[in-house]
Amino acid sequence: MKKYDVVVIGGGLTGTAAAVAAARGGSSVLLIERINALGGAPCTMGVNPFMNYYTTMPDTKERKRLSCGIFEEIENEMRDMNAMVYNSFNAEYLKLILMRMCINSGVELLFNSYFVSAERDGNTIKSVTVVNKSGLMTINADYFIDCTGDADVAYNAGFPTRHGRPGDNLCQPMTLCFWIGDVDYEKEKPYHHQIVDLWLDEKKKGKIRNPMDGIMVFPTTYPSIYTLNATRMVKYDPVDAISLTKADIEGREQMFELLDFLKRRVPGFENASVLNSAIQTGVRESRMIDGEHILTSEELVACTKFDDAIACGNYDIDIHNPEGSGTSHYFFPEGQYYTIPYRSLIPKDADNLLVAGRCISTTHEAQASIRIMAIVCTLGEAAGTAAAVANRTKASVRKIDIGTLRSELKKAGACID
């Protein structure tokens, strides 16, 4: 294959935003994705809806967006296509919108291709190898962006990473999301806010294997269909194939346990049945790079405004207990938000590799806030813009002009401070 200016590995919201931003910045771009569509977590893991990406001003009660730029473009397109109800959305429309966005921006796509390895020379990545129906394929580029979610490229290339929380390396639990159909929406509606209490009552009887204590049952864009983010697989390793398989098995058992509970205990679900499950178990946390800056929860709580800020957020520090039941939260006050520094996207000492998504350089606690879809999409846009800036001057990603990067992000409509 030809050599590209920028190669992006992973076509989720993060990778799509990275590829589009790099292409709009004048780079030739290839986006590699392991399935046949773009979208990532909402399309493979069934993650829905978008979590909060606003802050409310305490004096005027005005809501202000914190995730703008390409993410806002995507959201507006979905609303124009009637594919969103509040923050819930139809993932099939999302796939189409992202594909069109890439093609219209000049991004070349390579689907059904799984990352295998990276060739490293000093602090520079020379190429990546993927496997697909053509066999092994090696692709060369001047710059690479790892949007795999698990820092696969950085890890394989030998750049330092961490895994889960300190001490025991346990990650936040995984979840197999699924959809239930034939729900009587009008009958269920008055009982919706009682579902968690009914679930906890059921758990007291000692017959529930699922350690989840606050199951999430969301309406979708179709009144009779609900999506459940409610299974919880603890103490499994998302980047170990054997452990991940065990989590898949456990998740499927919990899925039908939840269906049985809803049919028995919640009015409106009497005739419900499972329609579909995600093709991949959802992962909240796995590897994170050791970057030029490790973002901490203390910096988030302090609402730190970094000189090299490239994204904003205020989603709560939402840690699902890696060992069992329970979820801890830190909610940011109205009108408050933190920023994310560009240095947290750079693996330590890397010259031409950036990492975007939930695997950037953060602590276990800080990662629990920056991992949501809206925020990681903005991180992708920042990484793609940075790669384009670096490519124009053939500079190391560590040495680009931060003022230029921030100016280009602002010009593109991103919210960075």
Secondary structure as the mmCIF struct_conf table of DSSP 4:
data_model
#
loop_
_struct_conf.conf_type_id
_struct_conf.id
_struct_conf.beg_label_comp_id
_struct_conf.beg_label_asym_id
_struct_conf.beg_label_seq_id
_struct_conf.end_label_comp_id
_struct_conf.end_label_asym_id
_struct_conf.end_label_seq_id
STRN STRN1 TYR A 4 ILE A 9
STRN STRN2 GLY A 12 GLY A 12
HELX_RH_AL_P HELX_RH_AL_P1 LEU A 13 ARG A 24
TURN_TY1_P TURN_TY1_P1 GLY A 25 GLY A 26
STRN STRN3 VAL A 29 ILE A 32
BEND BEND1 ARG A 34 LEU A 38
STRN STRN4 GLY A 39 GLY A 39
BEND BEND2 GLY A 40 GLY A 40
HELX_RH_AL_P HELX_RH_AL_P2 ALA A 41 THR A 44
BEND BEND3 MET A 45 MET A 45
BEND BEND4 PRO A 49 PRO A 49
HELX_LH_PP_P HELX_LH_PP_P1 PHE A 50 ASN A 52
STRN STRN5 TYR A 54 THR A 56
TURN_TY1_P TURN_TY1_P2 PRO A 58 THR A 60
STRN STRN6 ARG A 63 ARG A 65
BEND BEND5 LEU A 66 SER A 67
HELX_RH_AL_P HELX_RH_AL_P3 GLY A 69 ASP A 80
TURN_TY1_P TURN_TY1_P3 MET A 81 ASN A 82
STRN STRN7 MET A 84 VAL A 85
TURN_TY1_P TURN_TY1_P4 TYR A 86 ASN A 87
STRN STRN8 SER A 88 PHE A 89
HELX_RH_AL_P HELX_RH_AL_P4 ALA A 91 SER A 105
TURN_TY1_P TURN_TY1_P5 GLY A 106 GLY A 106
STRN STRN9 GLU A 108 LEU A 110
BEND BEND6 ASN A 112 ASN A 112
STRN STRN10 TYR A 114 ASP A 121
TURN_TY1_P TURN_TY1_P6 GLY A 122 ASN A 123
STRN STRN11 THR A 124 ASN A 132
TURN_TY1_P TURN_TY1_P7 LYS A 133 SER A 134
STRN STRN12 GLY A 135 ASP A 146
BEND BEND7 THR A 148 ASP A 150
HELX_RH_AL_P HELX_RH_AL_P5 ASP A 152 ASN A 156
TURN_TY1_P TURN_TY1_P8 ALA A 157 GLY A 158
STRN STRN13 THR A 161 HIS A 163
BEND BEND8 GLY A 164 ARG A 165
TURN_TY1_P TURN_TY1_P9 PRO A 166 ASP A 168
HELX_LH_PP_P HELX_LH_PP_P2 LEU A 170 PRO A 173
STRN STRN14 MET A 174 THR A 175
STRN STRN15 PHE A 178 GLY A 181
HELX_RH_AL_P HELX_RH_AL_P6 TYR A 185 GLU A 188
HELX_RH_3T_P HELX_RH_3T_P1 LYS A 189 GLN A 194
HELX_RH_AL_P HELX_RH_AL_P7 ILE A 195 LYS A 204
TURN_TY1_P TURN_TY1_P10 LYS A 205 GLY A 206
BEND BEND9 ASP A 213 GLY A 214
STRN STRN16 MET A 216 PRO A 219
BEND BEND10 THR A 221 TYR A 222
TURN_TY1_P TURN_TY1_P11 PRO A 223 SER A 224
STRN STRN17 TYR A 226 ASN A 229
STRN STRN18 MET A 233 MET A 233
BEND BEND11 LYS A 235 LYS A 235
TURN_TY1_P TURN_TY1_P12 PRO A 238 VAL A 239
HELX_RH_AL_P HELX_RH_AL_P8 ALA A 241 ARG A 265
BEND BEND12 VAL A 266 VAL A 266
TURN_TY1_P TURN_TY1_P13 PRO A 267 GLY A 268
TURN_TY1_P TURN_TY1_P14 GLU A 270 ASN A 271
STRN STRN19 SER A 273 SER A 277
BEND BEND13 ILE A 279 GLN A 280
STRN STRN20 GLY A 282 GLY A 282
BEND BEND14 ARG A 284 ARG A 284
STRN STRN21 ARG A 287 ILE A 289
STRN STRN22 GLY A 291 GLY A 291
BEND BEND15 GLU A 292 HIS A 293
STRN STRN23 LEU A 295 LEU A 295
HELX_RH_AL_P HELX_RH_AL_P9 SER A 297 VAL A 301
TURN_TY1_P TURN_TY1_P15 ALA A 302 CYS A 303
TURN_TY1_P TURN_TY1_P16 ASP A 307 ASP A 308
STRN STRN24 ALA A 309 GLY A 313
STRN STRN25 ILE A 319 HIS A 320
TURN_TY1_P TURN_TY1_P17 PRO A 322 GLU A 323
BEND BEND16 GLY A 324 SER A 325
STRN STRN26 THR A 327 SER A 328
HELX_LH_PP_P HELX_LH_PP_P3 PHE A 331 PRO A 333
TURN_TY1_P TURN_TY1_P18 GLU A 334 GLY A 335
STRN STRN27 TYR A 338 PRO A 341
HELX_RH_3T_P HELX_RH_3T_P2 TYR A 342 LEU A 345
BEND BEND17 ILE A 346 ILE A 346
STRN STRN28 PRO A 347 PRO A 347
TURN_TY1_P TURN_TY1_P19 LYS A 348 ASP A 349
BEND BEND18 ASP A 351 ASN A 352
STRN STRN29 LEU A 353 VAL A 355
BEND BEND19 GLY A 357 GLY A 357
TURN_TY1_P TURN_TY1_P20 ARG A 358 CYS A 359
BEND BEND20 ILE A 360 SER A 361
STRN STRN30 THR A 362 THR A 362
HELX_RH_AL_P HELX_RH_AL_P10 HIS A 364 ILE A 370
TURN_TY1_P TURN_TY1_P21 ARG A 371 ARG A 371
BEND BEND21 ILE A 372 ILE A 372
HELX_RH_AL_P HELX_RH_AL_P11 MET A 373 THR A 393
TURN_TY1_P TURN_TY1_P22 LYS A 394 LYS A 394
TURN_TY1_P TURN_TY1_P23 VAL A 397 ARG A 398
BEND BEND22 LYS A 399 ILE A 400
HELX_RH_AL_P HELX_RH_AL_P12 ILE A 402 LYS A 411
TURN_TY1_P TURN_TY1_P24 ALA A 412 GLY A 413
#
